[in-house]
Each structure stands twice: as structure tokens, then as C-alpha cells.
Amino acid sequence: MSKAKLKKYLQTLTKEQVIEVMLELYDARKEAKEYLEFYLAPDSNAELEKCKKAIRQEFFPARGFSEKPSFAKCRKVISDFQKLKPEPTCVADLMLFYIEQGCEYTVTFGDMWEQYYTTLENNFDKAMKFIFMHGLLTIYSERIEKLLENADNCGWGFCDTLSDIYYQYK
């Protein structure tokens, strides 16, 4: 169903019927519940911390060593966070946090495989585009430069690629 059809249908309902649909949606889908709760009481910082914890868990689980962090889960955490429409500074923070965790994982456990670095490089590029697009580069430049410093301990030309990406925007 398209948004136009949905809008047309919702306009035929009474206020009470729309409220009932919203309550059913709230109960039926975890994502809807989270979205509505954030919509009614937006707390970008609390949600950001929850998301950081989820990403950290992928790289450094409480149960010990993570043999292969799930980049897909990390990207989903970021994507779901963005759908809540939080402040852009919080989104940028989370995007950089993801890359920082990837660097820390490499420093902690040793050199990784090429695709590991390529995935982080692509996500760093997305983060830089987002940061640049929202005019946040001055806010995050010091943090990014520290990230690049930490990435110097990684293999496969990872640091060079991140530096090239960063200096495209600086």
C-alpha cells in the first residue's frame, strides 16, 4: 500500500478509529512502539547511549571475544536510530563511534581481513558525507583526527584510506 492510499484511508476514519489503529500498531510492532515512544518523549542522548551499547556489544560482548562482529547489525542500529529523526550531532556521534569500535577491535585483537577494513572504510565515508552535509565538521574534526591516529595501527592501508576520505571533506 502506498502512503497516498494509507492517507486516503485514514482520512475516512473517525478520530477514535485512528487512535485505535495507533494503539494496535503500538502493540503489534516493537519498532512502532519504539518510534512512538521517542516521538512522544524524544531523548536523543538516552537513545544514543542505548545504540552505542548495542554496537559496543557487537565488537566487545560481555561474554568475551567476538570472533566476527556483525557489521549488518551495527548498520541496522544506526539506520533505526536515524529513522527516529534525532539531532544530527547524535547521528554523527553514533556513526563515528561505530568506526572507533572497529579500530579498537583491531588494536585489541590484531590485524583483520581486507573486507573488514573495506566495510569500515565505506561506513566512514558515509559518516563523513553526513557530517559534511550537516555542517558538523568543525565539531568532530578533533575526534576524527584522533580516530585516524588510532587507525594507524591497522593493516591493509586502512589509515591511508580513511585519511584520504577525511581530507576530501576538510
C-alpha positions as CSV (number, residue, x, y, z in Angstrom):
1,M,0.0,0.0,0.0
2,S,1.3,3.4,-0.8
3,K,1.4,6.4,1.5
4,A,-1.2,8.1,-0.6
5,K,-3.6,5.2,-0.2
6,L,-3.0,4.9,3.5
7,K,-3.5,8.7,4.0
8,K,-6.8,8.5,2.0
9,Y,-8.0,5.5,4.1
10,L,-7.0,7.2,7.4
11,Q,-9.0,10.3,6.4
12,T,-12.1,8.2,6.2
13,L,-11.8,7.1,9.8
14,T,-13.0,8.8,12.9
15,K,-10.6,10.2,15.4
16,E,-11.4,7.3,17.7
17,Q,-10.7,4.8,15.0
18,V,-7.4,6.4,14.2
19,I,-6.5,6.2,17.8
20,E,-7.4,2.5,17.9
21,V,-5.3,1.8,14.8
22,M,-2.3,3.6,16.5
23,L,-2.8,1.6,19.7
24,E,-2.9,-1.7,17.8
25,L,0.2,-0.7,15.9
26,Y,1.9,0.1,19.1
27,D,1.1,-3.3,20.5
28,A,1.9,-5.2,17.2
29,R,5.3,-3.9,16.3
30,K,8.3,-3.3,18.5
31,E,9.7,-0.8,16.0
32,A,6.4,1.2,16.1
33,K,6.4,1.2,19.9
34,E,10.0,2.5,20.0
35,Y,9.2,5.1,17.4
36,L,6.1,6.4,19.1
37,E,7.7,6.5,22.5
38,F,10.6,8.5,21.1
39,Y,8.2,10.7,19.2
40,L,6.2,11.5,22.3
41,A,9.3,12.0,24.6
42,P,12.3,12.5,22.4
43,D,15.6,11.9,24.3
44,S,18.3,11.7,21.7
45,N,21.1,11.3,24.2
46,A,19.4,8.4,26.0
47,E,18.7,6.7,22.7
48,L,22.2,7.4,21.5
49,E,23.7,5.7,24.6
50,K,21.4,2.6,24.1
51,C,22.6,2.4,20.4
52,K,26.3,2.8,21.4
53,K,25.9,-0.1,23.9
54,A,24.4,-2.3,21.1
55,I,27.3,-1.5,18.8
56,R,29.9,-2.0,21.5
57,Q,28.3,-5.3,22.3
58,E,28.9,-6.5,18.7
59,F,32.7,-5.8,19.0
60,F,33.2,-6.5,22.7
61,P,30.4,-8.7,24.0
62,A,30.1,-9.2,27.8
63,R,30.5,-12.9,27.2
64,G,34.1,-12.3,25.9
65,F,35.6,-12.4,22.5
66,S,33.5,-11.7,19.4
67,E,35.0,-13.7,16.6
68,K,33.3,-11.8,13.8
69,P,31.3,-8.6,14.7
70,S,28.2,-8.2,12.7
71,F,28.5,-5.1,10.5
72,A,24.9,-5.6,9.4
73,K,23.7,-5.4,13.0
74,C,25.7,-2.2,13.5
75,R,24.4,-0.6,10.4
76,K,20.8,-1.5,11.4
77,V,21.3,0.1,14.8
78,I,22.5,3.3,13.0
79,S,19.7,3.1,10.5
80,D,17.0,2.5,13.1
81,F,18.4,5.4,15.1
82,Q,18.3,7.7,12.1
83,K,14.6,6.8,11.5
84,L,13.8,8.3,14.8
85,K,15.0,11.7,13.4
86,P,17.3,12.6,16.4
87,E,19.6,15.6,16.4
88,P,22.2,15.3,13.6
89,T,25.0,15.6,16.1
90,C,23.8,12.4,17.8
91,V,23.7,10.6,14.5
92,A,27.2,11.7,13.6
93,D,28.4,10.7,17.1
94,L,27.0,7.2,16.6
95,M,28.4,6.8,13.1
96,L,31.9,7.7,14.3
97,F,31.5,5.5,17.4
98,Y,31.0,2.6,15.1
99,I,34.3,3.2,13.2
100,E,36.1,3.8,16.5
101,Q,34.9,0.4,17.8
102,G,36.2,-1.2,14.6
103,C,39.6,0.4,15.1
104,E,39.7,-0.6,18.8
105,Y,38.8,-4.1,17.9
106,T,41.7,-4.3,15.5
107,V,44.1,-2.8,18.0
108,T,42.9,-5.2,20.7
109,F,42.8,-8.4,18.7
110,G,45.3,-7.9,15.8
111,D,45.1,-7.3,12.1
112,M,41.8,-8.2,10.4
113,W,40.9,-9.4,6.9
114,E,40.6,-7.0,3.9
115,Q,36.8,-6.9,3.8
116,Y,36.7,-5.9,7.4
117,Y,38.6,-2.8,6.6
118,T,36.7,-2.1,3.4
119,T,33.4,-2.2,5.3
120,L,34.6,0.2,7.9
121,E,36.1,2.5,5.2
122,N,32.7,2.6,3.4
123,N,30.9,3.4,6.6
124,F,33.5,6.1,7.4
125,D,32.8,7.6,4.0
126,K,29.0,7.6,4.9
127,A,29.8,9.3,8.2
128,M,31.9,11.9,6.6
129,K,29.2,12.7,4.0
130,F,26.7,13.0,6.8
131,I,28.9,15.2,8.9
132,F,29.8,17.5,6.0
133,M,26.2,17.7,4.8
134,H,25.1,18.8,8.2
135,G,27.9,21.3,8.7
136,L,29.4,19.4,11.7
137,L,33.0,19.0,10.5
138,T,34.4,21.6,13.0
139,I,32.6,19.9,15.8
140,Y,34.0,16.5,15.0
141,S,37.4,17.3,13.3
142,E,39.5,16.7,16.5
143,R,37.7,13.4,17.2
144,I,38.2,12.3,13.6
145,E,41.9,13.1,13.7
146,K,42.2,11.0,16.8
147,L,40.4,8.2,15.1
148,L,42.9,8.4,12.2
149,E,45.7,8.3,14.7
150,N,44.3,5.1,16.2
151,A,43.7,3.6,12.8
152,D,47.4,3.9,12.1
153,N,47.9,0.6,13.9
154,C,45.6,-1.2,11.5
155,G,46.6,-3.0,8.3
156,W,45.7,-3.1,4.6
157,G,46.2,0.7,4.1
158,F,43.2,1.3,6.3
159,C,44.6,4.5,7.8
160,D,45.6,5.9,4.4
161,T,42.1,5.3,3.0
162,L,40.4,6.9,6.0
163,S,42.8,9.9,5.7
164,D,42.0,10.2,2.0
165,I,38.3,10.2,2.7
166,Y,38.7,12.7,5.6
167,Y,40.8,15.2,3.6
168,Q,38.2,15.1,0.7
169,Y,35.9,16.9,3.1
170,K,38.4,19.0,5.1
